[in-house]
Amino acid sequence: MPSRLKLLSKVGLACVLGVPAWLVSVDACDSRLRSRTAHAHPPPSAATPRAKPGPTAPLSAEEVARRAEIVASFEGGAITVGELEDAILSQNPFMQQRYLSTDAVRALLERSLRFALLAAEAERRGYGRAPAVVLAARQNAVQALIKQEFDDKISADAIPTADVKKYYTEHLDEFVRGEGRRVSVLLLAEAAAAERLLPQAQAADLRAFHELVRTHSVDETNKQRGGDLHFFNAQGRFLDEDTGSVDPALVRAAFALREVGDTSPVVQLADRYAIVRLTGVRAAYDESFEQADDRVRMRLWRERRQSAIDSFLDGLKKQLQVTSHPELVGAVKLEDGPPLPPADGLPSGFPHTSEPASQKASPSIVEPR
């Protein structure tokens, strides 16, 4: 069988059965499938996955011949007993039970044949060379590579507990955090000016308070932000920023306010005076190591997986002697022009290669994901 059609057959089974191999037989493999499923894999619950099979002994000549038996064929393609068995037995035990019935296997074979014939005809007519089809095949190949070389070898459960505890301890602020306060602050140079504006500030809603800041604040940054200070804790450290701190007097004033919307009296800072409006409260939380374990494992898994992929790519770049010229990307032009045919690269004469009326005046660019 031509290798291209053989690949199409395997893709067909993936679509029909949801597995990465092709299917086949009916009577020829049905009894053996029943036996292997019933004895080697006793019917478990759907929640009990079957372990991955280990190395198997070389097949006898008789077994090789049995598995090579063709149960369906067409010009350029065929479906064998062995392909069907492998496809079904690659499923979890719950899914395998669906194919203990000969009728179910026959129906599966019929669906697979339908798909194979359509796939072969699409290939004959040149659809397999369409840029979108080629791109999809390459994307699937990359996903298969990533899964086999990284996802199957690096798992969250395999992360040592010691590494998880180390991360938890070094990033304790992410898991144990006191109450946070958010405020808007009106900064003034003199106490008298602050006292004059205090009644107006206390009576203002939040929008009016921001306007007071933009009109009267003596600090330009404070004025542009409408006085807003992001969440900070009782020690004056910002909760969502790595740098900066809040004046201790302002912290004390913020944590003395009881309800969102309350306004402080005039507060003396190091070199200015302030009126503080409470705009938000973030509750404290304390996540234990046991509670954070799964989340930390997933984070470490993602980091290590990405690091492994990056190292793999670095090796490929050296092996394939990659050269790159990012300074030349300015030559890329994105000027408006006539839209590309929606099926650019496909054989002409098919209905969908004609540009839909709704797209005739709207150029589109499709980027690979």
FENQUI-V384807 format. One record per residue. N is the residue number from 1. RES is the residue in three letters. PHI is phi in whole degrees, -180 to 180 (999 if undefined). Layout:
# FENQUI-V384807
n res phi
N RES PHI
N RES PHI
This chain:
# FENQUI-V384807
n res phi
1 MET 999
2 PRO -55
3 SER -61
4 ARG -64
5 LEU -70
6 LYS -61
7 LEU -64
8 LEU -61
9 SER -61
10 LYS -66
11 VAL -63
12 GLY -59
13 LEU -64
14 ALA -61
15 CYS -74
16 VAL -79
17 LEU -101
18 GLY 86
19 VAL -132
20 PRO -87
21 ALA -135
22 TRP -92
23 LEU -126
24 VAL -163
25 SER -42
26 VAL -131
27 ASP -63
28 ALA -62
29 CYS -111
30 ASP -62
31 SER -67
32 ARG -67
33 LEU -62
34 ARG -60
35 SER -66
36 ARG -66
37 THR -72
38 ALA -76
39 HIS -100
40 ALA -72
41 HIS -134
42 PRO -59
43 PRO -58
44 PRO -97
45 SER -78
46 ALA -64
47 ALA -86
48 THR -107
49 PRO -71
50 ARG -79
51 ALA -67
52 LYS -65
53 PRO -65
54 GLY -87
55 PRO -59
56 THR -110
57 ALA -71
58 PRO -56
59 LEU -75
60 SER -73
61 ALA -60
62 GLU -66
63 GLU -69
64 VAL -60
65 ALA -67
66 ARG -63
67 ARG -70
68 ALA -83
69 GLU -61
70 ILE -89
71 VAL -106
72 ALA -158
73 SER -150
74 PHE -154
75 GLU -60
76 GLY 94
77 GLY -156
78 ALA -159
79 ILE -126
80 THR -112
81 VAL -59
82 GLY -62
83 GLU -65
84 LEU -65
85 GLU -59
86 ASP -60
87 ALA -64
88 ILE -69
89 LEU -74
90 SER -80
91 GLN -80
92 ASN -71
93 PRO -55
94 PHE -63
95 MET -68
96 GLN -60
97 GLN -62
98 ARG -66
99 TYR -108
100 LEU -76
101 SER -90
102 THR -58
103 ASP -61
104 ALA -66
105 VAL -68
106 ARG -61
107 ALA -64
108 LEU -65
109 LEU -61
110 GLU -63
111 ARG -63
112 SER -67
113 LEU -62
114 ARG -58
115 PHE -65
116 ALA -61
117 LEU -65
118 LEU -65
119 ALA -64
120 ALA -65
121 GLU -69
122 ALA -62
123 GLU -66
124 ARG -61
125 ARG -84
126 GLY 96
127 TYR -65
128 GLY -65
129 ARG -96
130 ALA -64
131 PRO -53
132 ALA -66
133 VAL -70
134 VAL -61
135 LEU -63
136 ALA -62
137 ALA -64
138 ARG -68
139 GLN -64
140 ASN -65
141 ALA -66
142 VAL -64
143 GLN -62
144 ALA -66
145 LEU -61
146 ILE -61
147 LYS -64
148 GLN -74
149 GLU -87
150 PHE -127
151 ASP -63
152 ASP -79
153 LYS -105
154 ILE -123
155 SER -123
156 ALA -64
157 ASP -65
158 ALA -82
159 ILE -65
160 PRO -59
161 THR -58
162 ALA -61
163 ASP -68
164 VAL -65
165 LYS -64
166 LYS -61
167 TYR -63
168 TYR -59
169 THR -68
170 GLU -74
171 HIS -124
172 LEU -58
173 ASP -62
174 GLU -74
175 PHE -113
176 VAL -127
177 ARG -144
178 GLY -78
179 GLU -63
180 GLY -114
181 ARG -126
182 ARG -123
183 VAL -138
184 SER -114
185 VAL -127
186 LEU -102
187 LEU -101
188 LEU -133
189 ALA -82
190 GLU -127
191 ALA -63
192 ALA -62
193 ALA -65
194 ALA -66
195 GLU -65
196 ARG -66
197 LEU -87
198 LEU -58
199 PRO -59
200 GLN -66
201 ALA -67
202 GLN -68
203 ALA -85
204 ALA -77
205 ASP -78
206 LEU -64
207 ARG -65
208 ALA -67
209 PHE -63
210 HIS -61
211 GLU -67
212 LEU -60
213 VAL -63
214 ARG -66
215 THR -90
216 HIS -114
217 SER -62
218 VAL -95
219 ASP -111
220 GLU -65
221 THR -64
222 ASN -60
223 LYS -67
224 GLN -65
225 ARG -90
226 GLY 65
227 GLY 86
228 ASP -69
229 LEU -120
230 HIS -68
231 PHE -57
232 PHE -140
233 ASN -97
234 ALA -69
235 GLN -95
236 GLY 85
237 ARG -91
238 PHE -69
239 LEU -82
240 ASP -113
241 GLU -134
242 ASP -87
243 THR -126
244 GLY 88
245 SER -150
246 VAL -110
247 ASP -53
248 PRO -55
249 ALA -66
250 LEU -70
251 VAL -61
252 ARG -61
253 ALA -66
254 ALA -64
255 PHE -80
256 ALA -83
257 LEU -75
258 ARG -97
259 GLU -123
260 VAL -59
261 GLY 104
262 ASP -69
263 THR -123
264 SER -81
265 PRO -70
266 VAL -64
267 VAL -113
268 GLN -88
269 LEU -100
270 ALA -61
271 ASP -136
272 ARG -145
273 TYR -126
274 ALA -138
275 ILE -119
276 VAL -113
277 ARG -112
278 LEU -78
279 THR -116
280 GLY -168
281 VAL -132
282 ARG -110
283 ALA -64
284 ALA -72
285 TYR -149
286 ASP -139
287 GLU -100
288 SER -69
289 PHE -60
290 GLU -62
291 GLN -70
292 ALA -90
293 ASP -53
294 ASP -63
295 ARG -65
296 VAL -67
297 ARG -59
298 MET -65
299 ARG -67
300 LEU -64
301 TRP -62
302 ARG -62
303 GLU -65
304 ARG -72
305 ARG -62
306 GLN -65
307 SER -64
308 ALA -66
309 ILE -65
310 ASP -62
311 SER -64
312 PHE -61
313 LEU -67
314 ASP -60
315 GLY -65
316 LEU -64
317 LYS -62
318 LYS -71
319 GLN -62
320 LEU -96
321 GLN 52
322 VAL -70
323 THR -123
324 SER -138
325 HIS -129
326 PRO -62
327 GLU -68
328 LEU -96
329 VAL -67
330 GLY -64
331 ALA -76
332 VAL -70
333 LYS -109
334 LEU -120
335 GLU -70
336 ASP -65
337 GLY -157
338 PRO -64
339 PRO -66
340 LEU -71
341 PRO -57
342 PRO -62
343 ALA -126
344 ASP -56
345 GLY 102
346 LEU -84
347 PRO -59
348 SER -78
349 GLY 99
350 PHE -105
351 PRO -54
352 HIS -79
353 THR -85
354 SER -85
355 GLU -70
356 PRO -60
357 ALA -58
358 SER -69
359 GLN -108
360 LYS -64
361 ALA -109
362 SER -127
363 PRO -64
364 SER -137
365 ILE -120
366 VAL -109
367 GLU -100
368 PRO -65
369 ARG -88
